[in-house]
Amino acid sequence: MPTIKTQGKTFECESGANLRQIMLKNGAIVYNGAANTVNCHGLGTCGTCAVEIEGAVSEMGWREKARLSLPPHSLEKNRRLSCQVAVLGDLTVLKHQGFWGQEDEILQ
């Protein structure tokens, strides 16, 4: 079972599990501020669940790539939409500041 480390928490999930769902289930912060209410609920269209990931995950699909190509995101920032990510191995997940998780400062 893959292990996920984020925000001082460590938890396990099944291989192939959706990262957003696992983070929410385990009390990790997925959304910043008002994005907790105003989001697409995992459809991959709003971009508010963006995180930085180190570890084995699914490839980026067209929907995620399209959303992360639009401001305030940038594909160069190496962020992923947690709602579009399947966990394939052990991960370290960093959530960044900003409504869309787009800022450089990491949420602690």
C-alpha positions in Angstrom: 0.0 0.0 0.0 1.4 3.4 -0.9 2.2 5.9 1.9 1.3 9.6 1.5 3.1 12.2 3.6 1.6 15.7 3.6 1.2 18.6 6.1 2.7 16.6 9.0 0.4 13.6 8.4 1.2 10.2 7.1 -1.5 7.8 5.8 -1.8 4.8 3.4 -4.1 4.1 0.5 -4.8 1.5 -2.1 -2.7 1.7 -5.3 -4.7 3.6 -7.9 -6.7 5.6 -5.4 -7.6 9.2 -6.2 -5.3 11.6 -4.4 -8.0 14.3 -3.7 -10.4 11.8 -2.1 -7.6 10.2 0.0 -6.4 13.6 1.3 -10.0 14.7 2.2 -10.7 11.4 3.9 -7.5 11.8 6.1 -8.1 15.5 7.0 -5.4 17.0 4.8 -5.9 20.4 3.4 -6.9 20.2 -0.3 -8.4 23.7 -0.8 -7.3 27.1 0.5 -9.8 29.6 1.9 -13.0 30.0 0.0 -11.9 27.3 -2.5 -13.1 24.9 0.2 -16.6 25.9 -0.8 -16.1 27.2 -4.4 -14.6 24.3 -6.3 -15.5 21.8 -9.0 -15.7 18.9 -6.6 -13.2 16.8 -8.4 -14.1 17.4 -12.0 -10.7 18.9 -12.9 -12.0 22.2 -14.1 -11.4 24.7 -11.4 -7.7 24.1 -10.5 -8.1 24.8 -6.8 -6.8 21.4 -5.6 -3.4 22.0 -7.2 -0.5 20.4 -5.2 3.2 19.6 -5.8 3.9 15.9 -5.7 7.1 13.8 -5.4 6.6 10.1 -6.1 4.8 7.7 -8.4 1.5 9.0 -9.8 -0.6 8.6 -13.0 0.4 10.6 -16.1 -1.2 14.0 -16.7 -4.4 13.7 -18.9 -5.7 16.3 -21.3 -8.2 17.9 -18.9 -5.5 18.4 -16.2 -3.0 19.7 -18.7 -5.5 22.1 -20.2 -6.4 23.6 -16.8 -2.8 23.9 -15.6 -1.9 25.7 -18.8 -4.2 28.6 -17.8 -3.4 31.4 -15.4 -2.8 31.6 -12.5 -1.3 28.1 -13.1 1.7 27.3 -15.3 2.9 23.9 -16.4 6.4 25.0 -15.5 5.5 25.1 -11.8 5.3 21.3 -11.6 1.9 21.2 -9.9 -0.8 18.6 -10.4 -4.6 18.6 -9.7 -5.1 16.2 -6.9 -8.5 15.3 -8.3 -6.9 14.0 -11.5 -4.1 12.0 -9.8 -4.1 8.3 -9.2 -1.6 7.3 -6.5 0.8 4.6 -7.8 3.4 4.6 -5.1 4.7 6.4 -2.0 4.2 10.2 -2.2 5.2 13.5 -0.6 2.5 16.1 -1.3 3.0 19.8 -0.8 0.1 22.3 -0.7 1.0 25.8 -1.7 -0.6 29.1 -0.6 -3.0 31.1 -2.8 -6.7 30.4 -3.8 -5.6 28.0 -6.5 -2.5 26.8 -4.6 -0.5 28.7 -7.2 1.9 30.6 -5.0 5.5 29.6 -4.2 5.0 29.6 -0.4 4.2 26.2 1.0 1.2 25.8 3.3 2.4 24.5 6.7 
